[in-house]
Amino acid sequence: MPSETDILSALRSQPGLKGREIASQLKADKTEVNSMLWKLQNRGLTRQDNAYRWFSVEKSGQAATQAQPASKQLTTLGRLCRYYLECLSLDDEAGVRVFARSLYGLDYVELPEIPGIVADQPVTAFQGVDNLFSRLRSGRERKVPHIGYPVRVKWLKSAKWEGFMLEPVFLFGFNDEALRLGQMPVLSEETPAINSAVIKSLAIGNDSFVMEEAAKLAEELGLGEPDAPDFDEVVERLTQIREEWDWKEPINSHQLSSGEPLSKLEVEGIYNRCIVFGCERSPYTKGLEQELAKLQETSEDQYRSTALGMWLERRVQWQHTSPAEVITLLEALPLNSEQREAIDHALTQPLTVITGPPGTGKSQVVSCLLINAAKLGKRVLFASKNNKAVDVVEARVNNLGPRPILLRLGRGEYQSKLTEYLTALLASRATEEDRYNHDEAEKDFAHTLARIKELHNAAQETMKLRNNLDGLEQKVEPLRGQLGEALFQSFHTLDVEAAQKCLAKLRLVVNAATRSQQKFFTRLFWSAHRARRFELLGATAGTLQPILKALSLSSPVPPTLDSEMAAWRDFVSGGENRIQAASQIGDYFRKLTALSDAPKLEDIWQRIAQQRDKLAKDSLKLWEYWLRLAPARLSAHGH
């Protein structure tokens, strides 16, 4: 067993070591080293940060005093995070609990070891677990299994029931894919979550405070750190920083307590026990509370100039792009109109949010967005909380060409791949043949794009013609019933312009034969003019009979009295209305013929789809040759 002097000496020579690193250096047991480190911290000789790194503390004659931070007013972002924390507290309900006792069989199995975390045995190796999993799968609620450690026993009382419940402190989930396929469950690699039921039992405050306390505790335990700490160190730290909790047994994840089973215990408190149990839904939000709590403390100076800051303060101004600024997109992956709009918006606007349920093509949009951003010479950081999401997009984008454009950063295998890629990238050279192929590919791409635009214009013209025809049909359809089908169809070939000239000539003659339409002296000597003008009206009407017959109009008898001219004026007005109807009907038939002669809209869209497929192939070819010409540019931009 190492001495205190050995441990302090190791920390003085190399500050920031973790417990397992000190144990490795001193060839000692890690549990013993951690225990001694905590004893040294209690005496003020060591300290540990949230990443579980240890440092020695040199005592001075005067204890340092720490100024208490002044209470800060919540920023806009802080208020938004507080709102979401309150929403989570309402959604979380009472956390996770199971009945400690039941007359119908327990919904949990108490384990002698922690499987997959401390013990090497799978959880199904322990007695009773297979039966529990079978009941969970076949149950109506389809509960999801979890492992909990340590376990708090709590007495609850309601109007209808009272008894003991079990509240696990830490919660571990299982691999979702294995559960879905009915295979042997394997613990996921996620860090444990803290059960809010325990926080609610032991903390004082409202629901939103409980969520903040859970987030704060997760941060103190280092559960959100990239380099996840060993679980036994997490448990040990918890017992040190929350000494006021009702610990009933010494907590040692390597050696669980035996004795009375949990179902027989009758004293509230936290016990060094481990259970596997089922709950109806995921009992935690995988670090979301911790992230919200951290964001809540972010100062305005840190986010004011970011897209988030502009959005929060409503300072986002949408930019209107001119026709000259319209981006010609490479469609290396097939896109629909909504996806093209999303990519174009993302490339031209300061902030774009793209949402959609699974299977709607978000990864496809991101992939095409990255390709076009690279071709435009933009620098892009693509990040995600989910490694799998990054891997999917990285593989899709980098497999589209002869050399990758996304540098996948990370630890382990990503480092070696990054080195290989950068070496190959800097060593590559473009040839004259590559330049020629690129120019030809660019011509093919431009030609296909122009053909698509022509087809879109043709589709627009056809739709415009169809819409106009629909409007005309609504106007002329009532005329079909009024005129009769035969007359309606005859107006298809009527010379409307000639008919209009005839009716205009007839109106002049009718006006000339109407006394009230004359000047004063003509009216004064009207008896000298009447007979001649009536005769002219009759002769004119006789010459217009072919046109009047085509319009299905019969003229009145030639007038002999002034009172008979009213019928002629009505006749002329009716003829003009008939010609107006004939004009609309003729226009309708001309539009109908034009639409019949025009390409069918369905055929145009089919041709557009064919050209879109060709555009995708042309885009891939152009992208391939563009990559061959751009290695130096890509490496300089840090894509």
Beta strands, then each sheet from edge to edge (+ up, - down):
strand 1: 17-18
strand 2: 46-48
strand 3: 53-56
strand 4: 98-99
strand 5: 108-111
strand 6: 144-157
strand 7: 162-172
strand 8: 193-194
strand 9: 269-271
strand 10: 274-279
sheet 1: 1+ 3- 2+
sheet 2: 4+ 7- 6+ 9-
sheet 3: 4+ 7- 8+
sheet 4: 4+ 7- 6+ 10- 5+
end
